[in-house]
């Protein structure tokens, strides 16, 4: 299992992400220490980057936005997201998308 995601006993999966807002396009950018780096086209203003991140994760995993929750890091580049309704195989393929 990778260090950037963990599965809880109840099936919820926690992702540790490093975010680069204001990029040219939204995409995965590999690992950044113990986190998965994601570049977001959205600016880090008024929560737009956080909204774009939740939408990007949900769309990539083919889940509704309500299944993806930003748990910590609302004003930080390092964020922790919780995902419900996915599996480890989908999460492992997440970075390769």
C-alpha positions, -999 to +999 in steps of 0.1 A: +000+000+000+012+035-008+018+061+018-005+087+001-037+067+007-051+046+035-082+025+039-102+026+072-120-005+086-153+010+076-142+012+039-135+050+038-103+059+020-081+088+030-059+105+005-030+128+013-025+153-015-001+182-023-019+208-044-004+233-068-032+258-076-032+282-105-016+257-130-022+258-167-044+226-165-057+202-139-037+171-138-017+146-117+020+154-112+033+123-095+044+119-059+056+147-037+071+130-006+043+110+011+015+128-009+002+127-044+007+160-062-021+174-082-020+206-103-052+226-104-061+252-130-083+269-104-069+299-085-064+296-047-091+323-041-124+320-022-123+282-020-122+278-058-092+255-057-108+233-030-140+230-050-121+222-082-101+195-063-132+178-049-148+179-084-116+165-100-112+136-075-149+127-079-149+128-117-117+108-119-130+081-095-165+083-112-182+091-079-207+118-070-192+149-054-209+141-022-187+110-018-155+132-016-149+153+015-121+177+022-111+167+058-082+191+064-060+216+047-086+241+036-060+269+033-029+248+028-013+231-001-013+198+018-048+184+020-064+153+033-095+141+014-118+113+024-135+091-003-165+069+003-178+043-022-145+035-039-121+006-036-083+003-033-078-008-069-096+024-082-075+046-058-043+029-068-051+036-105-061+072-095-026+086-100-021+068-132-052+084-147 
